Amino acid sequence: MSEASARGTYLIIADTLRKEISAGQIQDGALPSEADLMTRHGVARNTVRRALKVLAAESLIVSVPGAGWRVASAAPRPLIDRLREVIVEDGLAVGDPYPSEQKLCVRFGASRTAVRSALAQMEGLGLLATVHGKGRTVRALTTT
């Protein structure tokens, strides 16, 4: 990015992303990764992060743990809410096995860390129980 000074480069990147968002050029609401933005603009990660923080402060984008940055209007609901709905969507009853972490990662496009965190919250709420060597089972039905 040779046309701008280092101090204003992040603002130019933020403006470019802002224009892409308003023109609908961001596919599926997911922004390019930080690494992609670094390569595209020829800047350091800190510069990209400053640009993303500008857009987040404007409420145009949100950070979704395990999924990256998303356009605010396209941001998925919290993962725990979507995992709670699995019980109803899959017609699970108390005592039924709950889908594995791997299947949930694929189903929701989330990282294993994000899925584990949401599952731990569900266990804390008493919705799931973990049986060593057997996986998780439904302990209570949700009221969403």
C-alpha positions as CSV (number, residue, x, y, z in Angstrom):
1,M,0.0,0.0,0.0
2,S,2.4,2.7,-1.2
3,E,-0.1,5.6,-1.7
4,A,-0.7,6.1,2.1
5,S,1.4,6.8,5.1
6,A,1.7,4.2,7.8
7,R,-0.4,6.3,10.1
8,G,-3.4,6.4,7.8
9,T,-3.2,3.0,6.2
10,Y,-5.6,1.3,8.6
11,L,-8.2,4.0,7.8
12,I,-7.9,3.3,4.1
13,I,-8.2,-0.5,4.7
14,A,-11.3,0.2,6.9
15,D,-12.8,2.4,4.2
16,T,-12.2,-0.3,1.5
17,L,-13.9,-2.9,3.7
18,R,-16.7,-0.5,4.5
19,K,-17.3,0.0,0.7
20,E,-17.2,-3.8,0.1
21,I,-19.7,-4.4,2.8
22,S,-22.2,-1.7,1.5
23,A,-21.8,-3.0,-2.0
24,G,-22.6,-6.6,-0.9
25,Q,-19.2,-7.9,-2.0
26,I,-18.6,-9.8,1.2
27,Q,-19.8,-13.3,0.6
28,D,-21.8,-15.1,3.3
29,G,-21.2,-12.1,5.7
30,A,-17.7,-13.5,6.5
31,L,-14.8,-11.0,6.1
32,P,-11.5,-12.3,4.7
33,S,-9.1,-13.6,7.3
34,E,-6.5,-11.3,8.8
35,A,-3.8,-13.1,6.9
36,D,-5.7,-12.5,3.6
37,L,-6.1,-8.8,4.4
38,M,-2.4,-8.5,5.3
39,T,-1.5,-10.0,1.9
40,R,-4.0,-8.1,-0.1
41,H,-2.9,-4.7,1.4
42,G,0.8,-5.5,2.0
43,V,0.6,-4.5,5.7
44,A,1.3,-5.9,9.1
45,R,-1.3,-7.7,11.3
46,N,-1.6,-4.7,13.7
47,T,-2.6,-2.5,10.8
48,V,-5.3,-4.9,9.8
49,R,-6.5,-5.3,13.3
50,R,-6.7,-1.5,13.7
51,A,-8.9,-1.3,10.6
52,L,-11.2,-4.1,11.9
53,K,-11.5,-2.3,15.3
54,V,-12.6,0.9,13.5
55,L,-15.4,-1.1,11.7
56,A,-16.3,-2.9,14.9
57,A,-16.6,0.5,16.7
58,E,-19.0,1.5,14.0
59,S,-21.0,-1.7,14.6
60,L,-20.5,-2.8,11.0
61,I,-18.7,-6.0,11.9
62,V,-18.5,-8.3,14.9
63,S,-16.0,-10.8,16.0
64,V,-17.4,-14.3,16.2
65,P,-15.3,-16.6,18.4
66,G,-14.1,-19.5,16.3
67,A,-15.5,-18.1,13.1
68,G,-13.6,-14.8,12.5
69,W,-15.0,-11.4,11.7
70,R,-18.5,-11.1,10.2
71,V,-20.7,-8.4,8.9
72,A,-22.9,-7.4,11.9
73,S,-26.2,-8.1,10.1
74,A,-25.0,-11.5,8.9
75,A,-23.4,-12.5,12.3
76,P,-24.8,-15.9,13.4
77,R,-26.6,-16.1,16.8
78,P,-24.4,-17.2,19.7
79,L,-23.2,-20.8,19.3
80,I,-24.7,-21.9,22.6
81,D,-28.2,-20.9,21.3
82,R,-27.6,-22.9,18.1
83,L,-26.4,-25.9,20.0
84,R,-29.4,-25.8,22.3
85,E,-31.6,-25.9,19.3
86,V,-30.0,-29.2,18.2
87,I,-32.0,-31.0,20.9
88,V,-35.3,-29.8,19.3
89,E,-34.2,-29.9,15.7
90,D,-32.8,-33.5,16.0
91,G,-35.8,-34.6,18.1
92,L,-33.6,-35.7,21.0
93,A,-35.1,-36.9,24.2
94,V,-33.6,-37.2,27.7
95,G,-30.9,-39.9,27.7
96,D,-30.3,-39.7,23.9
97,P,-26.7,-39.2,22.7
98,Y,-25.8,-35.7,21.8
99,P,-23.8,-35.2,18.5
100,S,-20.1,-35.4,18.8
101,E,-17.8,-32.3,18.9
102,Q,-16.5,-33.1,15.5
103,K,-20.0,-33.3,14.0
104,L,-21.0,-30.0,15.6
105,C,-17.8,-28.3,14.3
106,V,-18.8,-29.3,10.8
107,R,-22.5,-28.6,11.2
108,F,-21.9,-25.0,12.5
109,G,-18.6,-24.2,10.9
110,A,-17.1,-23.4,14.3
111,S,-13.8,-24.3,15.9
112,R,-13.5,-27.2,18.3
113,T,-12.6,-24.7,21.1
114,A,-15.7,-22.7,20.5
115,V,-17.9,-25.9,20.4
116,R,-16.3,-27.2,23.6
117,S,-16.9,-23.9,25.4
118,A,-20.6,-23.9,24.4
119,L,-21.0,-27.5,25.4
120,A,-19.4,-26.8,28.8
121,Q,-22.0,-24.0,29.3
122,M,-24.8,-26.4,28.4
123,E,-23.4,-28.9,30.9
124,G,-23.3,-26.2,33.5
125,L,-27.0,-25.4,32.7
126,G,-27.9,-29.0,33.3
127,L,-28.9,-29.7,29.7
128,L,-26.1,-32.2,28.9
129,A,-24.3,-34.9,30.9
130,T,-20.9,-36.3,29.9
131,V,-20.4,-40.1,30.4
132,H,-16.7,-41.0,30.3
133,G,-16.0,-43.0,27.2
134,K,-19.5,-42.6,25.9
135,G,-19.8,-38.9,25.0
136,R,-22.5,-36.5,25.9
137,T,-26.2,-37.3,26.5
138,V,-29.2,-35.1,26.8
139,R,-30.0,-34.5,30.4
140,A,-32.9,-32.0,30.1
141,L,-34.9,-30.5,27.3
142,T,-34.4,-26.9,26.4
143,T,-37.0,-24.2,26.7
144,T,-35.9,-21.8,23.9
